[in-house]
Amino acid sequence: MGRRLNECENTFIDIQKDAKASGKYKIVVVPTILIFNGSEEVGRFQANIMMQMEATKKEVQGKIDEIIMEAF
C-alpha cells in the first residue's frame, strides 16, 4: 500500500524506537494503521497472522472520506 492518502495527515511511528507508542495506541501487531478524528481513534487496520496488511489503500481512504463526509 502506498503511503499517500488524501485529505489527511500521515504520521509513521517505529515502535522499536518509540516503545511507549505501542502501549499508548494498543499496537499488538505490525503493521497497524490507526485513523484518528482529532484525538479520537475512529478506525484501525491491522496485519494478518503473516504480518501482512490486508487492507487496501482504497479501504483506508474510504474510512477517511467517511469521516470527512460526517463532518458536513
WOVENZI-V667927 format. One record per backbone hydrogen bond with DSSP energy under -1.0 kcal/mol. CO is the residue of the C=O (numbers start at 0). NH is the residue of the N-H. E is the energy in kcal/mol with one decimal. If there is no record, write none. Layout:
# WOVENZI-V667927
co: <CO,CO>
nh: <NH,NH>
e: <E,E>
This chain:
# WOVENZI-V667927
co: <13,13,17,19,20,21,30,32,34,34,36,39,42,44,47,51,55,56,57,58,59,60,61,62,63,64,65,68>
nh: <16,17,20,23,24,26,46,44,41,42,39,36,34,32,50,47,59,60,61,62,63,64,65,66,67,68,69,71>
e: <-1.0,-2.2,-1.3,-2.6,-2.6,-2.5,-1.6,-2.8,-3.2,-1.5,-1.6,-2.8,-2.8,-3.4,-2.3,-2.6,-2.1,-2.9,-2.1,-1.7,-1.9,-3.0,-2.2,-1.9,-2.1,-2.5,-1.9,-1.2>
